[in-house]
Amino acid sequence: MLASNSPRRQNLLRELGITFEVAASAGIDESWPDGLNEKEIPVYLAEKKSFAFSGIPDDDTLLITADTIVWCNGKVMGKPDGREDAINTLRALSGCRHSVITGVCLRSRQRSVSFSSVTRVCFHSLSDEEITWYVDNCRPYDKAGAYGIQEWIGYIGVKSIKGSYFNVMGLPVDMLYKELLLFV
């Protein structure tokens, strides 16, 4: 069972060959306590989403939750609050290296396992025209860091990537596959 409304996560699981149901998840408060480092934040949020979900119906059901953040210059670049925030976020990422970190929680009635994946991304310098065009045409308001690597901005803006491409899309499928093999 996947507790995520993200079409990207759903598609990645389908492409991995996993049969799953999407579980409706209520709006979870995505705040975290002070003092967590950049790798701990998305794991904390994935676990928070998992344990807020009470609907594991039987012993054979596995719940998958995930959360992705973008970490740049010592701070989290979350989902933007509208157009101006998306533009400002992309301006901050322009010409910079940043980390995309996804935390995943696998939970059954018997146990849970959490892990994270880090991908380092470097953007070319982006013009205001490129940023504005992308925001106005792709409307990346549901994406951490205000961008989708699989969209136009990824085609023209990503200078280099070190780590899992799919992690940047929101789910480190290589790690998830290995963890699922160990979980069963």
PLY file of the C-alpha trace (Angstrom):
ply
format ascii 1.0
element vertex 184
property float x
property float y
property float z
element edge 183
property int vertex1
property int vertex2
end_header
0.00 0.00 0.00
1.41 3.40 -0.98
0.31 6.33 1.19
1.14 9.03 -1.34
-0.84 11.05 -3.83
2.30 11.70 -5.88
1.77 10.53 -9.47
5.56 10.24 -9.84
5.88 7.83 -6.89
2.94 5.82 -8.14
4.44 5.55 -11.62
7.87 4.57 -10.29
6.34 1.76 -8.21
4.37 0.54 -11.26
7.53 0.60 -13.37
9.29 -1.41 -10.65
6.62 -4.06 -11.16
5.05 -3.70 -7.74
1.31 -4.21 -7.37
-0.08 -1.74 -4.88
-3.09 0.25 -3.78
-2.98 3.96 -3.09
-4.08 4.75 0.43
-5.65 8.12 0.99
-3.51 10.08 3.36
-4.93 12.94 5.37
-3.10 16.24 5.39
-0.14 15.56 7.65
1.62 18.44 9.34
5.00 18.43 7.61
6.91 20.23 10.35
9.85 18.69 12.16
11.62 19.36 15.47
14.62 21.67 15.59
18.00 19.99 15.63
17.45 17.40 12.90
20.09 17.31 10.19
19.30 17.24 6.48
19.24 13.41 6.28
17.05 13.06 9.37
14.31 15.47 8.24
12.84 13.43 5.35
13.09 10.18 7.35
11.29 11.85 10.26
8.55 13.07 7.88
8.19 9.67 6.17
7.81 8.01 9.57
5.37 10.69 10.72
3.24 10.02 7.63
3.43 6.28 8.23
2.45 6.35 11.89
-0.35 8.84 11.22
-1.88 6.18 8.97
-3.82 3.61 10.97
-5.25 1.52 8.16
-2.94 -1.50 7.81
-5.73 -4.03 7.27
-3.89 -7.36 7.62
-0.57 -9.06 8.29
0.29 -9.25 4.58
0.00 -5.51 3.94
3.06 -3.32 3.70
2.70 0.47 3.90
5.16 2.66 2.01
5.53 6.35 2.83
8.12 8.82 1.60
9.12 12.45 1.82
11.60 14.40 -0.28
13.43 17.62 0.55
15.91 19.79 -1.28
18.81 20.98 0.88
20.74 24.02 -0.33
23.08 26.34 1.56
22.12 24.89 4.93
18.35 25.09 4.56
15.36 23.13 3.31
13.81 24.23 0.05
10.34 22.73 0.36
7.28 22.85 -1.83
6.73 26.45 -2.88
3.87 28.59 -1.61
2.78 29.89 -4.99
4.40 31.45 -8.03
6.72 33.99 -6.37
8.06 31.45 -3.90
8.73 28.98 -6.77
10.60 31.67 -8.72
12.65 32.66 -5.68
13.45 29.02 -4.88
14.71 28.40 -8.42
16.74 31.60 -8.32
18.40 30.29 -5.15
19.17 26.94 -6.83
20.43 28.55 -10.06
24.14 27.93 -10.53
24.35 25.97 -7.26
24.90 22.46 -6.00
22.20 21.08 -3.78
21.14 17.77 -2.30
17.86 16.00 -2.89
17.13 13.70 0.03
14.25 11.24 0.20
13.27 9.43 3.35
11.26 6.22 3.05
9.42 4.23 5.71
8.28 0.64 5.16
5.83 -0.56 7.79
3.82 -3.69 8.40
1.89 -4.71 11.50
5.03 -6.45 12.79
7.83 -3.95 12.11
9.08 -0.89 10.31
12.26 0.09 8.51
13.32 3.57 7.45
16.13 4.76 5.21
17.19 7.73 3.12
18.88 8.40 -0.19
20.91 11.47 -1.14
21.46 12.72 -4.69
23.72 15.68 -5.42
22.48 17.94 -8.21
24.24 20.90 -9.79
22.25 23.45 -11.78
23.54 25.63 -14.57
22.90 29.33 -14.05
19.30 29.94 -15.08
17.99 33.20 -16.48
14.93 34.86 -15.00
13.18 34.21 -18.32
13.90 30.47 -18.10
12.77 30.30 -14.48
9.58 32.27 -15.13
8.73 30.25 -18.24
9.16 27.00 -16.33
7.10 28.11 -13.33
4.31 29.53 -15.51
4.13 26.50 -17.81
4.91 23.57 -15.52
3.51 24.93 -12.25
5.86 22.97 -9.94
3.98 23.80 -6.75
3.80 20.18 -5.55
7.54 19.57 -5.83
10.30 20.03 -3.27
12.72 22.67 -4.51
10.08 23.88 -7.00
11.28 21.62 -9.80
10.88 18.24 -11.40
14.06 16.84 -12.90
11.95 14.95 -15.45
10.49 18.23 -16.72
11.82 21.01 -18.96
13.92 22.60 -16.21
15.73 19.28 -15.73
16.47 19.07 -19.45
18.05 22.50 -19.66
19.07 23.24 -16.10
20.81 20.19 -14.66
24.56 20.41 -15.18
25.42 17.24 -13.26
23.92 14.64 -10.99
25.60 12.24 -8.60
23.33 9.55 -7.22
19.91 8.22 -8.07
17.98 10.13 -10.75
14.77 8.51 -9.50
15.48 9.78 -5.99
15.23 13.31 -7.40
11.82 12.33 -8.79
10.80 11.40 -5.24
11.53 7.70 -4.74
14.93 5.95 -4.67
13.66 2.82 -6.44
17.03 1.04 -6.37
17.26 1.29 -2.58
13.54 0.59 -2.17
13.86 -2.62 -4.19
16.78 -3.83 -2.04
14.98 -2.91 1.19
11.79 -4.69 0.04
13.80 -7.88 -0.60
15.16 -7.70 2.95
11.79 -6.77 4.47
9.86 -9.84 3.30
0 1
1 2
2 3
3 4
4 5
5 6
6 7
7 8
8 9
9 10
10 11
11 12
12 13
13 14
14 15
15 16
16 17
17 18
18 19
19 20
20 21
21 22
22 23
23 24
24 25
25 26
26 27
27 28
28 29
29 30
30 31
31 32
32 33
33 34
34 35
35 36
36 37
37 38
38 39
39 40
40 41
41 42
42 43
43 44
44 45
45 46
46 47
47 48
48 49
49 50
50 51
51 52
52 53
53 54
54 55
55 56
56 57
57 58
58 59
59 60
60 61
61 62
62 63
63 64
64 65
65 66
66 67
67 68
68 69
69 70
70 71
71 72
72 73
73 74
74 75
75 76
76 77
77 78
78 79
79 80
80 81
81 82
82 83
83 84
84 85
85 86
86 87
87 88
88 89
89 90
90 91
91 92
92 93
93 94
94 95
95 96
96 97
97 98
98 99
99 100
100 101
101 102
102 103
103 104
104 105
105 106
106 107
107 108
108 109
109 110
110 111
111 112
112 113
113 114
114 115
115 116
116 117
117 118
118 119
119 120
120 121
121 122
122 123
123 124
124 125
125 126
126 127
127 128
128 129
129 130
130 131
131 132
132 133
133 134
134 135
135 136
136 137
137 138
138 139
139 140
140 141
141 142
142 143
143 144
144 145
145 146
146 147
147 148
148 149
149 150
150 151
151 152
152 153
153 154
154 155
155 156
156 157
157 158
158 159
159 160
160 161
161 162
162 163
163 164
164 165
165 166
166 167
167 168
168 169
169 170
170 171
171 172
172 173
173 174
174 175
175 176
176 177
177 178
178 179
179 180
180 181
181 182
182 183
